[in-house]
């Protein structure tokens, strides 16, 4: 079965690299982002539907009017770092319709950058674009979700890829600054600092922390004042948990499956647990999983680095960050673009039947998510797809390390 699938994948790759299909794909790559950019804008003009763009607009307007981004004693809608609110003040100044169009356009620019940076990261030759094309087709629902809801997932991925390529080019200060900008938009990319410390990228780690201090404390002062800036940071960092079926992080999936907690966002209680453990035991298991996956990562990555091993290392790191963020909703899984493109390339260019098996299982889980999103995600379909891709990348890195 593996050989047949590998042959078909190779045939598809060769067909996609022929002149006519490549021309069609170029046209699609121009028209699809343009369509995705305009749909949220036109939808708002016709029906007033604004999805998460409403939250961004309100946060930007709050900054413009000197209000409280995180009202004390209230459940606030804007759960992102205060610097993100300051960034949103600029498009919010022009009105909600303009903000929607601006943020959609930024997503389009980020998508183009993600494709270009992924191409550079996996060392894919210009004459063979099929791995990136196939990977884009697989993650297209997550790309659309970023536009549909107004989420910055593509922007975050572009920043992280820029940081990884900066590390490859020995521009550690730039790498740290790019991760800091991503952290200032959504906090979870800060997890990358553990990797920087392990790999002894001391300059990058220091640049990340210094840049983050500037973004969180220094730059907001002229607009918010010192006391309000300090209040913004302290109020923002409230603990937040979500056991909703939409949350595909290890925290959401483990608690849904191992504790009797409701996975329904509505008032009706609904349960999916297969056992009923207590909160402390589940947390111990989560920590144990983190240690196991982390040790596996450290064991698999080679000491003698190369551009090829760097690609696998960075792709695996993206998945680890994705799995261990407290809140990982579907749109964030556009980050799987890089692991998928890299694995497809390795399968096409070499006889790695094990990698093909991993890729097949991951795609079954992704397809199941599309067919029955609520049911599949309740049981962690996206989380387990990410786990499978992570194991594939780690296995491939181990083979490279030991020359097998």
Residue pairs with C-beta under 8 A, 6 or more apart in sequence:
2 353
2 356
2 357
3 353
5 356
5 360
6 347
6 351
6 353
6 356
9 344
9 347
9 348
9 356
10 348
12 130
12 134
13 128
13 130
13 131
13 134
13 344
13 348
14 130
15 21
16 22
16 25
16 129
16 130
16 133
16 134
17 127
17 128
17 129
17 130
22 129
25 129
25 133
29 115
33 108
33 111
33 112
34 108
36 104
36 107
36 108
36 143
36 144
36 147
37 101
37 104
37 105
37 107
37 108
37 147
38 104
39 147
39 148
40 51
40 53
40 100
40 104
40 147
40 148
40 150
41 97
41 100
41 101
41 104
43 49
44 50
44 53
44 96
44 97
44 100
45 97
50 57
50 96
50 100
50 150
51 148
51 149
51 150
52 149
52 150
52 151
53 96
53 99
53 100
53 103
53 150
54 96
55 77
55 78
56 88
56 91
56 92
56 99
56 103
56 150
57 88
57 92
57 96
57 99
58 77
58 78
59 69
59 78
59 80
59 84
59 85
59 88
59 92
60 85
60 88
60 89
60 90
60 91
60 92
60 93
60 99
61 89
61 92
62 68
62 69
62 78
62 85
63 69
63 85
63 86
63 88
63 89
63 92
63 223
63 224
64 89
64 92
64 93
69 76
69 78
69 82
69 85
69 232
69 235
69 236
70 76
70 78
70 82
70 231
70 232
70 235
70 236
70 238
72 235
78 85
79 236
79 240
80 185
80 186
80 187
80 236
81 183
81 184
81 185
81 186
81 187
81 215
81 216
81 236
82 216
82 220
82 224
82 229
82 232
82 233
82 236
83 184
83 185
83 215
83 216
83 219
83 220
84 184
84 185
84 186
85 232
86 219
86 220
86 223
86 224
87 184
87 185
88 99
89 223
91 98
91 99
91 102
91 103
92 99
94 102
100 150
103 150
103 152
104 147
104 150
106 152
106 155
107 146
107 147
107 152
107 154
107 155
110 152
110 154
110 155
110 157
110 158
111 143
111 154
113 158
113 161
113 162
114 154
114 157
114 158
114 161
114 337
115 132
115 136
117 158
117 161
117 162
117 165
118 124
118 132
118 135
118 161
118 337
118 338
118 341
119 126
119 129
119 132
120 165
121 161
121 164
121 165
121 168
121 310
121 311
121 314
121 315
121 338
121 342
122 131
122 132
122 311
122 338
122 341
122 342
122 345
123 307
123 308
123 311
124 131
124 132
124 341
124 345
130 344
130 348
131 341
131 342
131 344
131 345
131 348
132 341
134 340
134 341
134 344
135 336
135 337
135 338
135 340
135 341
135 344
136 143
136 337
138 336
138 340
138 363
138 366
139 333
139 334
139 336
139 337
139 340
141 330
141 370
142 153
142 330
142 331
142 332
142 333
142 334
142 336
143 154
143 334
145 151
145 153
145 330
145 331
145 334
146 152
146 153
146 154
146 331
146 334
149 331
151 329
151 331
151 332
152 185
152 186
153 331
153 332
153 334
153 335
154 334
155 182
155 185
156 182
156 185
156 186
156 189
156 335
157 318
157 334
157 335
157 337
157 338
159 178
159 179
159 181
159 182
159 185
159 189
160 178
160 179
160 182
160 189
160 192
160 318
160 321
160 335
161 314
161 338
162 174
162 175
162 178
163 174
163 175
163 176
163 178
163 179
163 182
163 192
163 204
164 175
164 310
164 314
166 172
166 174
166 175
166 178
167 175
167 201
167 204
167 310
168 307
168 310
172 201
172 202
172 203
172 204
172 207
173 203
173 204
173 207
174 207
175 196
175 201
175 204
175 207
176 196
176 201
176 203
176 204
176 205
176 206
176 207
176 208
176 209
176 210
176 211
177 207
177 208
177 211
179 189
179 190
179 192
179 193
179 196
179 204
179 208
180 207
180 208
180 209
180 211
180 212
180 215
181 211
181 215
182 189
183 189
183 190
183 208
183 212
183 215
184 212
184 215
184 216
188 321
188 325
188 326
188 327
189 321
190 208
190 212
191 320
191 321
191 324
191 325
192 208
192 317
192 321
193 205
193 208
193 209
195 317
196 202
196 204
196 205
196 208
197 205
198 298
216 229
216 233
217 229
217 230
217 233
220 229
220 232
221 229
224 232
240 326
240 327
241 251
241 255
241 326
242 252
242 326
242 327
243 252
243 255
243 256
243 261
243 262
243 263
244 252
244 263
244 264
244 265
245 256
245 263
245 264
245 265
245 272
245 374
245 377
245 378
246 252
246 265
246 329
246 330
246 377
247 253
247 327
247 328
247 329
248 328
248 329
248 330
248 332
248 333
248 377
248 380
248 381
248 382
248 383
248 386
249 322
249 323
249 324
249 325
249 326
249 327
249 328
249 383
250 286
250 289
250 290
250 323
250 324
250 383
251 286
251 326
252 327
252 328
252 380
252 383
253 379
253 380
253 383
253 384
254 282
254 285
254 286
254 289
255 261
255 282
256 263
256 272
256 273
256 378
256 379
256 380
257 272
257 273
257 274
257 275
257 379
257 380
258 273
258 274
258 275
258 276
258 277
258 281
258 282
258 285
259 273
259 276
259 277
259 278
259 279
259 282
260 271
260 273
260 276
261 271
261 273
262 268
262 269
262 270
262 271
263 270
263 271
263 272
263 378
264 270
272 378
272 379
277 285
290 324
293 320
293 323
293 390
294 320
296 394
297 316
297 317
297 320
297 394
299 398
300 316
300 394
300 395
300 397
300 398
300 401
301 309
301 313
301 316
301 397
301 401
302 309
302 397
302 400
302 401
303 401
305 313
308 400
309 397
309 400
309 401
311 342
312 342
312 393
312 396
312 397
312 400
313 397
314 338
315 338
315 339
315 342
315 393
316 339
316 390
316 393
316 394
316 397
318 335
318 338
318 339
319 335
319 336
319 339
319 386
319 389
319 390
319 393
320 390
321 335
322 328
322 332
322 333
322 335
322 336
322 386
323 383
323 386
323 387
323 390
325 332
328 382
328 383
330 369
330 373
330 377
330 382
333 382
333 385
333 386
336 385
336 386
336 389
339 389
339 390
339 392
339 393
340 359
340 362
340 389
342 393
343 355
343 358
343 359
343 389
343 392
343 393
343 396
344 359
346 352
346 355
346 396
347 355
347 356
347 359
352 396
354 392
354 395
355 392
355 395
355 396
358 388
358 389
358 391
358 392
358 395
359 389
359 392
361 388
362 385
362 386
362 388
362 389
362 392
363 385
365 376
365 381
365 382
365 384
365 385
365 388
366 381
366 382
366 385
368 376
368 381
369 376
369 377
369 381
369 382
369 385
